[in-house]
Amino acid sequence: MSQDVLVINSGSSSIKYQLVDVESGEAIASGIVERIGQETGSVTHTGPDGKTTLEQPIPDHEVGMDLVLRLFADHGPVLDASVLSAVGHRVVQGGDVFSGPALVDDDVEAKIEALSDLAPLHNPPHLAGIRAARHAFPDSPHVAVFDTSFHQTLPPAAYTYAIDQDVARRYAIRRYGFHGTSHLYVSRKTAETLGKPVEDLNIIVLHLGNGASATAVRGGHSVETSMGLTPLEGLVMGTRSGDIDPAVVFHLQRVAGMSTDDIDVLLNRKSGMLGLCGRTDMRDVHAADEAGDETAHLALEVYYHRLKGYVGAYYAQLGHVDAIAFTAGIGENDTEVRAHSLAGLERLGIAVDAERNAVRPKVPTVISPDGAEVTVLVVPTNEELEIARQAVALLG
C-alpha cells in the first residue's frame, strides 16, 4: 500500500500543502494557495515539473483545493485515492477532547467546530480546509493531528491556572500548549541523534519561529510548556507579547479606553519584537542592533532574558537535563540567539561551542563542547512528516 500522505495546513486565507513519502521522509511535492477571498489569489506548486504559479480570484477554500488538484493533475505527481494513504490535517486546538490523531468524520468535524471558541483564529479555517479536502478526496481517509495533543500528558499542577475552579471548568480554562507536533518530532529526533531511547532522556525543546514555545519533555512526554490557553502566553514572539501581567488588560481598558478587541490586536499582532523595535524578522533586528539602534538592542535583550528564564525554570522542573534542542526558523538559523540565550548557564552544565554553533545545519547537529553535561543541539523540525507519520500509524 502507498505510504504517501497529503498534509494540509489551512489558514484563514491560505492552504499550505505537502505530499510526503512517509517511508523515505521526503517531500514529493509542495505548494501554497494564498490570498483566498481577496481580489486576486495565487497558487504556487512545486513538483516534478519544477515550480508553477497561477494567479486568479480564489473566493473560498473549495476553489483553492480544486486548483491544487488541477496543478497535481497538470504538473504531477498523479494524485488520487489509489496513491494516497491518507490526507493529514493540522489542527491547532484539540482541547482536552483529542489526546491523539483522529480519523475525520462528521462527529470529529463537529467537535473541532465546538472548540473554535478556544482558537477563533485557527480552528475555523482548519475546518474549512478539512471540508474542502474531504470534498476533493472523498475516497481517501482524512486524519486530524492536533497541536495540543502532545501536551495532554501535562500533570494537573502544570496545566491548572490558580483561578476559581468552577469558572475554569465551565469555560475550559487551562494550559493546553501548542506546537506539539514539532515538540514531539524534535524530542524523538534528539533521542535518535544521541543514540538513546527517548524514554531515558529529559529534553528541553525550544521551538523558535515567529511563534515560539518551550517544552520540557521527560521520557518522551510533555510535562511543562510555555504556551497556555492560547498561543499568546510564554516567550517573546514576532508579534505576540508572551507573558504579561493580566492587569495590563484592565489598565488599558480603564485608562486608555481600549476595547477587548483592541487589546487582543495589541497583544497578538502589535507586540513582541514588532512592538519592541518595529521589526519581526530577526535578521532585521540583528542588523539594526549592529547599526546602533537601541530599541533593537533592548528587544534582543528582552528576548534572551525570557528564553533563558524558561530554560532555567524547566531545568528545575525536570531535575536534570540531558539535552536542549533548538528548532524552527530562528532556532535552526540564528546563531546569535542560540549563543546568547544560553550564555551564563555553564554552572548548570550548559554551554555552546562557538565554532560548532556557527552553522545553519540541515540535519541534527551538536553545538555543545565535547564532554558537556547537557548536549545542546540544532534539530530541524518537520511537522509535515510527523503529521504524515501519525496519520499512517492511526490507520494501521
C-alpha positions as CSV (number, residue, x, y, z in Angstrom):
1,M,0.0,0.0,0.0
2,S,1.1,3.6,-0.7
3,Q,2.8,5.5,2.1
4,D,2.2,8.9,0.5
5,V,0.2,11.4,2.6
6,L,-1.1,14.8,1.5
7,V,-0.6,17.1,4.5
8,I,-2.7,20.2,4.6
9,N,-2.3,23.2,6.9
10,S,-5.2,25.5,6.2
11,G,-5.3,29.2,7.3
12,S,-7.9,31.9,7.1
13,S,-6.6,33.0,3.6
14,S,-4.2,30.2,2.7
15,I,-3.8,26.5,2.2
16,K,-0.3,25.1,2.6
17,Y,0.2,21.5,1.4
18,Q,2.9,18.9,1.1
19,L,2.8,15.4,-0.4
20,V,5.0,13.3,1.9
21,D,6.6,9.9,1.3
22,V,6.4,8.5,4.8
23,E,8.9,5.7,4.2
24,S,11.7,8.0,2.9
25,G,10.6,11.1,4.8
26,E,10.9,13.1,1.6
27,A,8.5,15.7,0.3
28,I,7.4,14.7,-3.2
29,A,5.6,17.9,-3.9
30,S,4.5,21.0,-2.0
31,G,2.8,24.3,-2.5
32,I,0.7,27.1,-1.1
33,V,-2.6,28.8,-2.0
34,E,-2.6,32.4,-0.9
35,R,-4.9,35.4,-0.7
36,I,-8.1,33.3,-0.6
37,G,-11.1,35.7,-0.6
38,Q,-9.2,38.6,-2.0
39,E,-9.5,40.2,-5.4
40,T,-6.6,38.2,-6.8
41,G,-5.2,35.0,-5.3
42,S,-2.3,32.8,-6.2
43,V,-1.2,29.2,-6.1
44,T,2.4,28.1,-6.2
45,H,3.1,24.4,-6.8
46,T,6.5,22.7,-6.7
47,G,6.6,19.2,-8.1
48,P,8.4,17.0,-10.8
49,D,7.9,19.8,-13.4
50,G,9.5,22.4,-11.1
51,K,7.7,25.5,-9.8
52,T,4.4,26.6,-11.3
53,T,2.4,29.7,-10.3
54,L,-1.2,30.6,-11.1
55,E,-2.9,33.9,-10.3
56,Q,-6.7,34.3,-10.3
57,P,-9.5,35.0,-7.9
58,I,-9.9,32.3,-5.3
59,P,-13.2,33.1,-3.5
60,D,-13.0,30.2,-0.9
61,H,-11.2,27.1,0.2
62,E,-13.2,24.8,-2.1
63,V,-11.9,26.7,-5.1
64,G,-8.4,26.7,-3.7
65,M,-8.5,22.9,-3.2
66,D,-9.8,22.5,-6.8
67,L,-6.8,24.5,-8.0
68,V,-4.4,22.2,-6.0
69,L,-6.0,19.2,-7.7
70,R,-5.6,20.8,-11.1
71,L,-1.9,21.5,-10.5
72,F,-1.2,18.0,-9.4
73,A,-3.0,16.7,-12.5
74,D,-1.2,19.0,-14.9
75,H,2.3,19.1,-13.3
76,G,2.4,16.0,-11.2
77,P,2.7,13.8,-9.5
78,V,-0.6,12.0,-10.1
79,L,-2.8,12.4,-7.0
80,D,-5.9,10.2,-6.4
81,A,-7.2,7.8,-3.8
82,S,-5.1,4.9,-5.4
83,V,-1.8,6.6,-4.5
84,L,-2.8,8.4,-1.3
85,S,-2.5,6.6,2.0
86,A,-4.3,9.5,3.8
87,V,-4.9,13.2,3.9
88,G,-3.4,14.6,7.1
89,H,-4.7,17.9,8.5
90,R,-3.0,20.2,11.1
91,V,-5.5,21.5,13.7
92,V,-4.3,23.9,16.4
93,Q,-6.8,23.3,19.2
94,G,-7.9,19.9,20.2
95,G,-8.7,21.0,23.8
96,D,-8.9,18.0,26.2
97,V,-11.1,16.2,23.7
98,F,-8.3,14.9,21.4
99,S,-5.3,13.2,23.0
100,G,-4.0,12.0,19.7
101,P,-4.8,12.0,16.0
102,A,-8.4,11.4,14.9
103,L,-10.0,9.9,11.8
104,V,-12.2,12.7,10.5
105,D,-15.9,12.1,10.2
106,D,-18.9,14.4,10.7
107,D,-18.7,13.9,14.5
108,V,-15.0,14.9,14.6
109,E,-15.7,18.0,12.4
110,A,-18.4,19.0,14.9
111,K,-16.0,18.7,17.8
112,I,-13.4,20.8,16.1
113,E,-16.0,23.4,15.4
114,A,-17.1,23.3,19.0
115,L,-13.5,24.1,20.1
116,S,-13.4,27.2,17.9
117,D,-14.1,29.4,21.0
118,L,-10.7,28.4,22.3
119,A,-9.0,29.1,18.9
120,P,-11.2,31.5,16.9
121,L,-8.3,32.5,14.6
122,H,-7.2,28.9,13.8
123,N,-9.9,26.2,14.1
124,P,-12.5,27.7,11.7
125,P,-10.0,28.0,8.8
126,H,-8.7,24.5,9.6
127,L,-12.3,23.2,9.4
128,A,-12.8,25.0,6.1
129,G,-9.7,23.2,4.7
130,I,-10.9,19.9,6.1
131,R,-14.3,20.2,4.5
132,A,-12.8,21.3,1.1
133,A,-10.3,18.4,1.2
134,R,-13.0,15.8,2.1
135,H,-15.0,17.1,-0.9
136,A,-11.9,16.9,-3.1
137,F,-10.8,13.5,-1.9
138,P,-14.0,11.7,-0.8
139,D,-12.5,8.2,-1.1
140,S,-9.4,8.9,1.0
141,P,-9.2,8.7,4.8
142,H,-8.7,12.1,6.5
143,V,-6.8,12.4,9.7
144,A,-6.7,15.4,12.0
145,V,-3.5,15.9,14.0
146,F,-3.7,18.4,16.9
147,D,-1.0,20.8,18.1
148,T,-2.3,20.4,21.6
149,S,-2.3,16.5,21.7
150,F,1.3,16.1,22.8
151,H,0.7,18.3,25.8
152,Q,-2.2,16.2,27.1
153,T,0.4,14.5,29.4
154,L,0.9,17.7,31.4
155,P,0.3,17.0,35.1
156,P,-2.5,18.9,36.8
157,A,0.0,21.1,38.6
158,A,1.3,22.3,35.2
159,Y,-2.0,22.8,33.3
160,T,-4.1,24.3,36.1
161,Y,-4.5,28.0,36.5
162,A,-5.0,29.4,40.0
163,I,-8.4,30.9,39.4
164,D,-11.9,29.9,40.7
165,Q,-12.1,26.3,39.6
166,D,-15.9,26.4,38.8
167,V,-15.2,29.2,36.4
168,A,-12.2,27.3,34.9
169,R,-14.3,24.2,34.4
170,R,-17.3,26.0,33.0
171,Y,-15.2,27.8,30.3
172,A,-12.5,25.2,29.8
173,I,-9.7,27.5,31.1
174,R,-6.4,25.6,31.5
175,R,-3.0,25.4,29.9
176,Y,-3.2,23.5,26.6
177,G,0.1,24.2,24.9
178,F,0.8,24.3,21.2
179,H,3.5,23.4,18.6
180,G,3.0,19.9,20.0
181,T,3.7,18.2,16.6
182,S,7.0,19.9,16.4
183,H,8.0,19.3,20.0
184,L,7.2,15.6,19.6
185,Y,9.1,15.2,16.4
186,V,12.2,17.1,17.7
187,S,12.3,15.3,21.0
188,R,12.3,11.9,19.2
189,K,14.9,13.1,16.7
190,T,17.1,14.4,19.5
191,A,17.0,11.0,21.2
192,E,17.7,9.3,17.9
193,T,20.7,11.6,17.3
194,L,22.1,10.8,20.8
195,G,21.6,7.1,20.2
196,K,19.4,6.7,23.3
197,P,15.8,5.8,23.9
198,V,13.6,8.9,24.3
199,E,12.1,7.2,27.4
200,D,15.5,7.6,29.1
201,L,16.0,11.3,28.4
202,N,15.0,14.7,29.8
203,I,14.9,17.2,27.0
204,I,14.1,20.9,26.7
205,V,12.8,21.8,23.2
206,L,13.0,25.4,22.1
207,H,10.7,25.9,19.0
208,L,11.7,29.5,18.0
209,G,10.0,31.0,15.0
210,N,7.6,33.9,14.5
211,G,5.6,31.9,17.1
212,A,7.8,30.5,19.8
213,S,7.4,28.0,22.6
214,A,9.5,26.0,25.1
215,T,8.6,22.5,26.3
216,A,10.1,20.2,29.0
217,V,10.0,16.6,27.8
218,R,10.5,13.8,30.4
219,G,10.8,10.3,29.0
220,G,9.1,11.3,25.7
221,H,6.2,13.1,27.4
222,S,5.5,16.8,27.7
223,V,5.4,17.8,31.4
224,E,5.6,21.6,31.0
225,T,5.2,24.0,28.2
226,S,5.2,27.8,27.8
227,M,2.0,28.5,25.7
228,G,-1.2,28.3,27.6
229,L,-4.9,28.6,27.0
230,T,-3.9,30.3,23.7
231,P,-0.6,30.7,21.8
232,L,-0.1,34.1,23.4
233,E,1.5,33.1,26.7
234,G,5.2,32.4,27.2
235,L,8.2,33.6,25.2
236,V,8.5,36.9,23.3
237,M,7.5,36.2,19.7
238,G,7.3,38.1,16.4
239,T,4.1,40.0,17.1
240,R,2.9,38.4,20.4
241,S,3.8,39.7,23.8
242,G,4.3,36.4,25.6
243,D,4.0,36.6,29.4
244,I,2.4,39.8,30.7
245,D,0.7,40.9,33.9
246,P,-3.1,40.2,33.3
247,A,-3.8,43.5,35.0
248,V,-2.3,45.3,31.9
249,V,-5.6,44.4,30.2
250,F,-7.7,46.1,32.9
251,H,-5.4,49.1,33.0
252,L,-5.7,49.6,29.2
253,Q,-9.5,49.3,29.4
254,R,-9.9,51.7,32.3
255,V,-7.2,54.3,31.5
256,A,-6.7,54.1,27.7
257,G,-10.4,53.3,26.9
258,M,-9.3,50.3,24.8
259,S,-11.8,47.6,23.9
260,T,-11.3,43.9,24.4
261,D,-10.8,43.6,20.6
262,D,-8.3,46.5,20.6
263,I,-6.2,44.8,23.4
264,D,-6.5,41.4,21.6
265,V,-5.0,43.0,18.4
266,L,-2.3,44.8,20.5
267,L,-1.1,41.7,22.3
268,N,-1.3,39.3,19.5
269,R,-0.4,41.4,16.4
270,K,1.4,44.5,17.5
271,S,3.6,43.3,20.4
272,G,6.6,41.1,20.7
273,M,9.6,42.1,18.6
274,L,7.3,44.3,16.4
275,G,6.2,46.2,19.5
276,L,9.6,46.5,20.9
277,C,11.6,47.6,17.9
278,G,9.2,47.7,14.9
279,R,10.6,44.6,13.2
280,T,9.6,40.9,13.2
281,D,12.4,39.4,11.1
282,M,15.3,38.6,13.5
283,R,17.8,39.3,10.7
284,D,16.5,42.8,10.5
285,V,16.6,43.1,14.3
286,H,20.3,42.0,14.4
287,A,21.2,44.4,11.6
288,A,19.5,47.3,13.4
289,D,21.3,46.3,16.6
290,E,24.7,46.3,14.8
291,A,23.9,49.7,13.4
292,G,23.4,51.1,16.9
293,D,19.6,51.0,17.2
294,E,19.0,51.0,20.9
295,T,15.4,49.7,20.5
296,A,16.6,46.7,18.6
297,H,19.3,46.0,21.2
298,L,16.7,46.1,24.0
299,A,14.4,43.9,22.1
300,L,17.1,41.2,21.8
301,E,18.0,41.5,25.5
302,V,14.3,41.0,26.4
303,Y,14.1,38.0,24.0
304,Y,17.2,36.4,25.5
305,H,16.2,37.2,29.1
306,R,12.8,35.5,28.7
307,L,14.2,32.5,26.9
308,K,17.0,31.9,29.4
309,G,14.4,32.2,32.2
310,Y,12.3,29.4,30.7
311,V,15.4,27.2,30.3
312,G,16.2,27.7,34.0
313,A,12.7,27.0,35.1
314,Y,12.4,23.8,33.1
315,Y,15.8,22.6,34.3
316,A,14.3,23.0,37.8
317,Q,11.1,21.1,36.9
318,L,13.0,18.3,35.2
319,G,15.6,17.9,38.0
320,H,18.3,17.2,35.4
321,V,18.6,17.9,31.7
322,D,20.2,15.6,29.1
323,A,19.7,17.8,26.1
324,I,18.5,21.1,24.8
325,A,17.2,21.2,21.2
326,F,16.8,24.4,19.1
327,T,14.4,24.2,16.2
328,A,12.1,26.2,13.8
329,G,13.1,29.2,11.7
330,I,15.0,31.2,14.3
331,G,16.2,28.2,16.4
332,E,17.7,26.5,13.3
333,N,19.3,29.5,11.7
334,D,20.1,32.2,14.3
335,T,23.5,31.6,15.8
336,E,23.3,34.7,17.9
337,V,20.0,33.7,19.6
338,R,21.4,30.2,20.4
339,A,24.6,31.6,21.9
340,H,23.1,34.5,23.9
341,S,20.0,32.6,25.2
342,L,22.2,30.0,27.0
343,A,25.1,32.3,28.0
344,G,26.0,32.2,31.7
345,L,24.4,28.8,32.3
346,E,27.8,26.9,32.4
347,R,27.3,26.1,36.1
348,L,24.3,24.1,35.0
349,G,26.4,22.1,32.6
350,I,25.0,24.1,29.6
351,A,27.4,25.6,27.1
352,V,27.6,26.4,23.4
353,D,30.8,25.9,21.3
354,A,31.3,29.0,19.2
355,E,32.8,27.1,16.2
356,R,30.1,24.4,16.2
357,N,27.4,27.0,16.6
358,A,28.5,29.0,13.6
359,V,26.4,26.8,11.3
360,R,22.9,26.5,9.8
361,P,22.6,22.8,9.7
362,K,20.1,20.8,7.6
363,V,20.5,17.7,9.8
364,P,20.6,17.3,13.6
365,T,23.9,18.8,14.8
366,V,25.5,19.0,18.3
367,I,26.7,22.5,19.1
368,S,27.9,22.0,22.7
369,P,31.5,21.2,23.6
370,D,32.8,17.7,23.9
371,G,32.1,16.3,27.4
372,A,29.4,18.9,28.2
373,E,26.9,17.6,30.8
374,V,24.0,18.9,28.7
375,T,24.1,18.2,25.0
376,V,22.9,21.2,23.0
377,L,21.7,20.5,19.5
378,V,20.1,22.1,16.5
379,V,17.4,19.8,15.2
380,P,15.5,20.9,12.1
381,T,11.8,20.3,12.6
382,N,9.5,18.5,10.1
383,E,5.9,18.9,11.2
384,E,4.6,17.7,7.9
385,L,6.4,14.4,8.2
386,E,5.2,14.0,11.8
387,I,1.6,14.6,10.7
388,A,2.0,12.1,7.9
389,R,3.5,9.5,10.2
390,Q,0.7,10.0,12.8
391,A,-1.9,9.6,10.0
392,V,-0.4,6.4,8.8
393,A,0.1,5.0,12.3
394,L,-3.6,5.7,13.1
395,L,-4.7,3.8,10.0
396,G,-2.5,0.9,10.9
